[in-house]
Amino acid sequence: MRKSFWIGLVLLVIGLIVALSGPSYVEDQDTYGVGDATVTIEDREGVPTWLGWAAAGVGLVLMVTGIRGRHGPSRTFDEHRPHTP
């Protein structure tokens, strides 16, 4: 199988994980302290689910082209016509 199939498979799996679980990341983190007490404020942002679905779609397209591409290139010339120099 072609490399595009395996890259597509990885994109499909990562895209589905992002789309279905909705991971988040810390955008801003502030720490304030007074004496012995400290307070940490985190602003968590979620990864948009449309980004995961888009990655899964691109991965699916790459997988299909990787499977279909293993049959060799298509011929664009006439095989029955003799070659003339």
VEXVEX-94238 format. One record per atom (N, C-alpha, C, O): atom name; x, y, z; residue number from 1. Coordinates in nm, 4 decimals, always signed. Each point is the difference from the previous one (the first is absolute). Layout:
 at       px       py       pz   i
 CA        X        Y        Z NUM
...
***
This chain:
 at       px       py       pz   i
  N  +0.0839  -0.1179  +0.0000   1
 CA  -0.0839  +0.1179  +0.0000   1
  C  +0.0883  +0.1240  +0.0000   1
  O  +0.1158  -0.0037  +0.0415   1
  N  -0.1716  +0.1097  -0.0876   2
 CA  +0.0756  +0.1238  -0.0147   2
  C  +0.0107  +0.0760  +0.1315   2
  O  -0.0724  -0.0264  +0.0961   2
  N  +0.1647  +0.1212  -0.0951   3
 CA  +0.0174  +0.0847  +0.1180   3
  C  -0.1250  +0.0825  +0.0272   3
  O  -0.0331  +0.0272  +0.1154   3
  N  -0.0366  +0.0129  -0.2224   4
 CA  -0.1193  +0.0823  +0.0198   4
  C  -0.1075  -0.0757  +0.0782   4
  O  -0.0775  +0.0609  +0.0737   4
  N  +0.0726  -0.1927  -0.0895   5
 CA  -0.0949  -0.0793  +0.0775   5
  C  +0.0311  +0.0096  +0.1486   5
  O  -0.0900  +0.0219  +0.0811   5
  N  +0.2166  -0.0381  -0.0451   6
 CA  +0.0378  +0.0006  +0.1419   6
  C  -0.0124  +0.1395  +0.0605   6
  O  -0.0420  +0.0145  +0.1149   6
  N  +0.0781  +0.0876  -0.1912   7
 CA  -0.0191  +0.1373  +0.0489   7
  C  -0.1492  +0.0281  +0.0186   7
  O  -0.0402  +0.0623  +0.0982   7
  N  -0.0404  -0.1080  -0.1921   8
 CA  -0.1452  +0.0154  +0.0110   8
  C  -0.0568  -0.0724  +0.1197   8
  O  -0.0897  +0.0512  +0.0669   8
  N  +0.1412  -0.1707  -0.0388   9
 CA  -0.0474  -0.0756  +0.1162   9
  C  +0.0314  +0.0740  +0.1297   9
  O  -0.0836  +0.0068  +0.0901   9
  N  +0.2040  +0.0483  -0.0810  10
 CA  +0.0378  +0.0765  +0.1203  10
  C  -0.0884  +0.1238  +0.0142  10
  O  -0.0478  +0.0301  +0.1094  10
  N  +0.0259  +0.0420  -0.2205  11
 CA  -0.0860  +0.1184  +0.0055  11
  C  -0.1435  -0.0367  +0.0374  11
  O  -0.0648  +0.0722  +0.0758  11
  N  +0.0156  -0.1828  -0.1279  12
 CA  -0.1351  -0.0440  +0.0319  12
  C  -0.0146  -0.0303  +0.1484  12
  O  -0.0972  +0.0423  +0.0626  12
  N  +0.1916  -0.1142  -0.0064  13
 CA  -0.0068  -0.0360  +0.1427  13
  C  +0.0115  +0.1249  +0.0875  13
  O  -0.0783  +0.0177  +0.0933  13
  N  +0.1749  +0.0683  -0.1227  14
 CA  +0.0160  +0.1224  +0.0799  14
  C  -0.1224  +0.0898  -0.0142  14
  O  -0.0463  +0.0582  +0.0981  14
  N  -0.0060  -0.0470  -0.2198  15
 CA  -0.1184  +0.0817  -0.0224  15
  C  -0.1204  -0.0498  +0.0769  15
  O  -0.0747  +0.0793  +0.0573  15
  N  +0.0552  -0.2110  -0.0557  16
 CA  -0.1131  -0.0557  +0.0758  16
  C  +0.0175  +0.0200  +0.1503  16
  O  -0.0973  +0.0267  +0.0706  16
  N  +0.2184  -0.0391  -0.0219  17
 CA  +0.0244  +0.0233  +0.1434  17
  C  -0.0325  +0.1443  +0.0362  17
  O  -0.0655  +0.0258  +0.1010  17
  N  +0.1110  +0.0681  -0.1832  18
 CA  -0.0257  +0.1421  +0.0268  18
  C  -0.1490  +0.0303  -0.0108  18
  O  -0.0549  +0.0724  +0.0830  18
  N  -0.0109  -0.1275  -0.1853  19
 CA  -0.1415  +0.0305  -0.0219  19
  C  -0.0890  -0.0597  +0.1089  19
  O  -0.0982  +0.0625  +0.0401  19
  N  +0.1304  -0.1805  +0.0074  20
 CA  -0.0887  -0.0675  +0.0943  20
  C  +0.0307  +0.0303  +0.1465  20
  O  -0.0909  -0.0001  +0.0829  20
  N  +0.2169  +0.0260  -0.0499  21
 CA  +0.0314  +0.0230  +0.1412  21
  C  +0.0113  +0.1483  +0.0338  21
  O  -0.0201  +0.0382  +0.1153  21
  N  +0.0516  +0.0454  -0.2129  22
 CA  +0.0090  +0.1438  +0.0249  22
  C  +0.1079  +0.0367  +0.1004  22
  O  -0.0316  +0.0513  +0.1074  22
  N  +0.1604  -0.0765  -0.1397  23
 CA  +0.1058  +0.0344  +0.0948  23
  C  +0.0101  +0.1510  +0.0205  23
  O  -0.0445  +0.0785  -0.0837  23
  N  +0.1029  -0.0400  +0.1946  24
 CA  +0.0158  +0.1419  +0.0296  24
  C  +0.1463  +0.0289  +0.0312  24
  O  +0.0791  -0.0907  +0.0259  24
  N  -0.0458  +0.2172  -0.0290  25
 CA  +0.1351  +0.0435  +0.0317  25
  C  -0.0076  +0.1264  +0.0842  25
  O  -0.1002  +0.0714  -0.0032  25
  N  +0.2068  -0.0436  +0.0790  26
 CA  +0.0062  +0.1175  +0.0855  26
  C  +0.0549  +0.1156  -0.0824  26
  O  +0.1119  -0.0053  -0.0509  26
  N  -0.1931  +0.1101  +0.0388  27
 CA  +0.0413  +0.1151  -0.0800  27
  C  +0.0744  +0.1024  +0.0846  27
  O  +0.1002  +0.0561  -0.0446  27
  N  -0.1474  -0.0314  +0.1645  28
 CA  +0.0584  +0.1035  +0.0844  28
  C  +0.0018  -0.0501  +0.1433  28
  O  -0.0981  -0.0565  +0.0483  28
  N  +0.2090  +0.0772  +0.0186  29
 CA  +0.0119  -0.0461  +0.1382  29
  C  +0.0631  +0.1121  +0.0825  29
  O  +0.1082  +0.0493  -0.0318  29
  N  -0.1779  -0.0106  +0.1378  30
 CA  +0.0492  +0.1041  +0.0901  30
  C  +0.0061  -0.0566  +0.1411  30
  O  -0.0885  -0.0744  +0.0425  30
  N  +0.1937  +0.1104  +0.0290  31
 CA  +0.0150  -0.0422  +0.1389  31
  C  +0.0150  +0.1242  +0.0865  31
  O  +0.0845  +0.0861  -0.0247  31
  N  -0.1690  -0.0796  +0.1268  32
 CA  +0.0033  +0.1112  +0.0940  32
  C  +0.0267  -0.0557  +0.1386  32
  O  -0.0518  -0.1056  +0.0365  32
  N  +0.1311  +0.1756  +0.0389  33
 CA  +0.0307  -0.0465  +0.1339  33
  C  -0.0078  +0.1119  +0.1027  33
  O  +0.0426  +0.1128  -0.0251  33
  N  -0.0976  -0.1461  +0.1407  34
 CA  -0.0050  +0.0914  +0.1130  34
  C  +0.0457  -0.0806  +0.1205  34
  O  -0.0715  -0.0888  +0.0466  34
  N  +0.1896  +0.1192  +0.0034  35
 CA  +0.0519  -0.0750  +0.1136  35
  C  +0.0303  -0.1434  -0.0425  35
  O  +0.0709  -0.0238  -0.0977  35
  N  -0.1260  -0.0707  +0.1729  36
 CA  +0.0214  -0.1407  -0.0309  36
  C  -0.1029  -0.0545  -0.0985  36
  O  +0.0167  -0.1114  -0.0498  36
  N  -0.1218  +0.1862  +0.0207  37
 CA  -0.1064  -0.0472  -0.0881  37
  C  +0.0275  +0.0434  -0.1446  37
  O  +0.0384  +0.1141  -0.0256  37
  N  -0.0585  -0.2060  -0.0666  38
 CA  +0.0129  +0.0316  -0.1424  38
  C  -0.1253  -0.0453  -0.0728  38
  O  -0.0611  -0.1013  +0.0340  38
  N  +0.0253  +0.1774  -0.1329  39
 CA  -0.1163  -0.0309  -0.0824  39
  C  +0.0457  -0.0047  -0.1451  39
  O  +0.0660  +0.0920  -0.0483  39
  N  -0.1014  -0.1991  -0.0203  40
 CA  +0.0346  -0.0143  -0.1412  40
  C  -0.1282  +0.0044  -0.0822  40
  O  -0.0956  -0.0723  +0.0278  40
  N  +0.0951  +0.1571  -0.1279  41
 CA  -0.1160  +0.0137  -0.0886  41
  C  +0.0410  -0.0490  -0.1381  41
  O  +0.0962  +0.0491  -0.0591  41
  N  -0.1715  -0.1475  +0.0084  42
 CA  +0.0263  -0.0556  -0.1327  42
  C  -0.1194  +0.0263  -0.0904  42
  O  -0.1150  -0.0171  +0.0406  42
  N  +0.1427  +0.0581  -0.1614  43
 CA  -0.1047  +0.0196  -0.0999  43
  C  +0.0105  -0.1148  -0.1000  43
  O  +0.0907  -0.0023  -0.0832  43
  N  -0.1836  -0.0927  +0.0914  44
 CA  +0.0035  -0.1173  -0.0883  44
  C  -0.0844  +0.0257  -0.1244  44
  O  -0.1141  +0.0453  +0.0082  44
  N  +0.1722  -0.0750  -0.1217  45
 CA  -0.0684  +0.0126  -0.1280  45
  C  -0.0125  -0.1390  -0.0605  45
  O  +0.0899  -0.0829  +0.0133  45
  N  -0.2009  +0.0585  -0.0793  46
 CA  -0.0216  -0.1288  -0.0650  46
  C  +0.0344  +0.0058  -0.1478  46
  O  -0.0174  +0.1028  -0.0655  46
  N  +0.0667  -0.2155  +0.0139  47
 CA  +0.0277  -0.0099  -0.1427  47
  C  -0.1340  -0.0147  -0.0718  47
  O  -0.0808  -0.0840  +0.0395  47
  N  +0.0548  +0.1636  -0.1442  48
 CA  -0.1289  -0.0084  -0.0693  48
  C  -0.0213  -0.1380  -0.0618  48
  O  +0.0914  -0.0575  -0.0590  48
  N  -0.2122  +0.0057  +0.0731  49
 CA  -0.0282  -0.1332  -0.0527  49
  C  +0.0034  -0.0019  -0.1525  49
  O  +0.0293  -0.1038  -0.0595  49
  N  -0.0589  +0.2171  -0.0048  50
 CA  +0.0044  +0.0017  -0.1464  50
  C  +0.1408  -0.0260  -0.0509  50
  O  +0.0173  -0.0534  -0.1095  50
  N  +0.0834  +0.0906  +0.1877  51
 CA  +0.1376  -0.0250  -0.0402  51
  C  +0.0295  -0.1498  -0.0011  51
  O  +0.0699  -0.0497  -0.0883  51
  N  -0.1235  -0.0210  +0.1865  52
 CA  +0.0159  -0.1454  +0.0036  52
  C  -0.0711  -0.0689  -0.1146  52
  O  +0.0534  -0.0936  -0.0596  52
  N  -0.1755  +0.1401  +0.0279  53
 CA  -0.0744  -0.0600  -0.1109  53
  C  +0.0689  +0.0292  -0.1330  53
  O  +0.0010  -0.0849  -0.0892  53
  N  +0.0566  +0.2042  +0.0753  54
 CA  +0.0718  +0.0340  -0.1235  54
  C  +0.1238  -0.0887  -0.0165  54
  O  +0.0273  -0.0485  -0.1099  54
  N  +0.0467  +0.0274  +0.2175  55
 CA  +0.1181  -0.0862  -0.0059  55
  C  -0.0397  -0.1439  -0.0329  55
  O  +0.0685  -0.0675  -0.0768  55
  N  -0.1793  +0.0205  +0.1350  56
 CA  -0.0470  -0.1351  -0.0298  56
  C  -0.0413  -0.0120  -0.1462  56
  O  +0.0257  -0.1027  -0.0628  56
  N  -0.0887  +0.2050  +0.0079  57
 CA  -0.0397  -0.0027  -0.1408  57
  C  +0.1197  -0.0022  -0.0930  57
  O  +0.0017  -0.0756  -0.0972  57
  N  +0.0986  +0.1576  +0.1258  58
 CA  +0.1214  +0.0014  -0.0814  58
  C  +0.0710  -0.1352  +0.0114  58
  O  +0.0518  -0.0520  -0.0988  58
  N  -0.0499  -0.0038  +0.2187  59
 CA  +0.0613  -0.1317  +0.0186  59
  C  -0.0707  -0.1080  -0.0788  59
  O  +0.0646  -0.0880  -0.0569  59
  N  -0.1967  +0.0935  +0.0527  60
 CA  -0.0765  -0.0980  -0.0763  60
  C  +0.0291  +0.0114  -0.1496  60
  O  +0.0136  -0.1011  -0.0690  60
  N  -0.0043  +0.2230  +0.0198  61
 CA  +0.0317  +0.0202  -0.1423  61
  C  +0.1397  -0.0526  -0.0317  61
  O  +0.0199  -0.0642  -0.1031  61
  N  +0.0768  +0.0907  +0.1907  62
 CA  +0.1357  -0.0503  -0.0214  62
  C  +0.0049  -0.1525  +0.0037  62
  O  +0.0744  -0.0617  -0.0762  62
  N  -0.1531  +0.0013  +0.1641  63
 CA  -0.0027  -0.1457  +0.0056  63
  C  -0.0560  -0.0593  -0.1287  63
  O  +0.0543  -0.0973  -0.0523  63
  N  -0.1615  +0.1549  +0.0017  64
 CA  -0.0610  -0.0517  -0.1230  64
  C  +0.0955  +0.0164  -0.1181  64
  O  +0.0143  -0.0915  -0.0811  64
  N  +0.0510  +0.2068  +0.0710  65
 CA  +0.0940  +0.0186  -0.1106  65
  C  +0.1219  -0.0895  +0.0158  65
  O  +0.0586  -0.0414  -0.1001  65
  N  -0.0193  +0.0106  +0.2222  66
 CA  +0.1123  -0.0908  +0.0222  66
  C  -0.0328  -0.1425  -0.0387  66
  O  +0.0868  -0.0728  -0.0482  66
  N  -0.2106  +0.0319  +0.0686  67
 CA  -0.0415  -0.1351  -0.0382  67
  C  -0.0166  -0.0090  -0.1509  67
  O  +0.0459  -0.0962  -0.0617  67
  N  -0.1105  +0.1946  +0.0019  68
 CA  -0.0270  -0.0033  -0.1433  68
  C  +0.1261  +0.0221  -0.0817  68
  O  +0.0067  -0.0432  -0.1151  68
  N  +0.0922  +0.1086  +0.1711  69
 CA  +0.1205  +0.0318  -0.0745  69
  C  +0.0958  -0.1155  -0.0153  69
  O  +0.0975  +0.0127  -0.0740  69
  N  -0.1198  -0.1244  +0.1398  70
 CA  +0.0952  -0.1096  -0.0072  70
  C  -0.0117  -0.0810  -0.1280  70
  O  +0.0843  -0.0861  -0.0252  70
  N  -0.1854  +0.1106  -0.0560  71
 CA  -0.0185  -0.0736  -0.1236  71
  C  +0.0860  +0.0550  -0.1123  71
  O  -0.0033  -0.0537  -0.1107  71
  N  +0.0792  +0.1577  +0.1350  72
 CA  +0.0886  +0.0560  -0.1008  72
  C  -0.0614  +0.1208  -0.0676  72
  O  -0.1198  +0.0256  +0.0117  72
  N  +0.2033  +0.0481  -0.0823  73
 CA  -0.0501  +0.1202  -0.0665  73
  C  -0.0885  -0.0367  -0.1190  73
  O  +0.0155  -0.1061  -0.0603  73
  N  -0.1065  +0.1940  +0.0286  74
 CA  -0.0859  -0.0216  -0.1151  74
  C  +0.0747  +0.0386  -0.1265  74
  O  +0.0830  +0.0909  +0.0010  74
  N  -0.1126  -0.1600  -0.1090  75
 CA  +0.0655  +0.0262  -0.1285  75
  C  -0.0722  +0.1133  -0.0719  75
  O  -0.1224  -0.0010  -0.0128  75
  N  +0.1991  +0.0977  -0.0335  76
 CA  -0.0611  +0.1118  -0.0712  76
  C  +0.0311  -0.0028  -0.1482  76
  O  -0.0407  +0.0896  -0.0739  76
  N  +0.1123  -0.1915  +0.0300  77
 CA  +0.0311  -0.0097  -0.1420  77
  C  -0.0642  -0.1257  -0.0573  77
  O  -0.0434  -0.0881  +0.0742  77
  N  +0.0380  +0.0810  -0.2028  78
 CA  -0.0609  -0.1128  -0.0676  78
  C  +0.1024  -0.1128  -0.0114  78
  O  +0.1013  +0.0154  -0.0682  78
  N  -0.1261  -0.1273  +0.1336  79
 CA  +0.0957  -0.1100  -0.0001  79
  C  +0.0043  -0.0735  -0.1326  79
  O  +0.0987  -0.0677  -0.0287  79
  N  -0.2031  +0.0789  -0.0537  80
 CA  -0.0060  -0.0742  -0.1259  80
  C  +0.0666  +0.0753  -0.1142  80
  O  +0.0282  -0.0583  -0.1047  80
  N  -0.0032  +0.1851  +0.1237  81
 CA  +0.0627  +0.0787  -0.1050  81
  C  +0.1508  -0.0219  +0.0044  81
  O  +0.0593  +0.0073  +0.1077  81
  N  +0.0041  -0.0338  -0.2214  82
 CA  +0.1457  -0.0219  +0.0010  82
  C  +0.0747  +0.1290  +0.0336  82
  O  -0.0450  +0.1106  -0.0299  82
  N  +0.1578  -0.1288  +0.0914  83
 CA  +0.0822  +0.1134  +0.0389  83
  C  +0.0747  +0.0520  -0.1211  83
  O  +0.0695  -0.0763  -0.0670  83
  N  -0.0823  +0.2029  +0.0382  84
 CA  +0.0734  +0.0608  -0.1116  84
  C  +0.0970  +0.1028  +0.0555  84
  O  -0.0379  +0.0884  +0.0769  84
  N  +0.1644  -0.1015  -0.1173  85
 CA  +0.1009  +0.0948  +0.0516  85
  C  -0.0066  +0.1368  -0.0610  85
  O  +0.0792  +0.0873  +0.0354  85
***
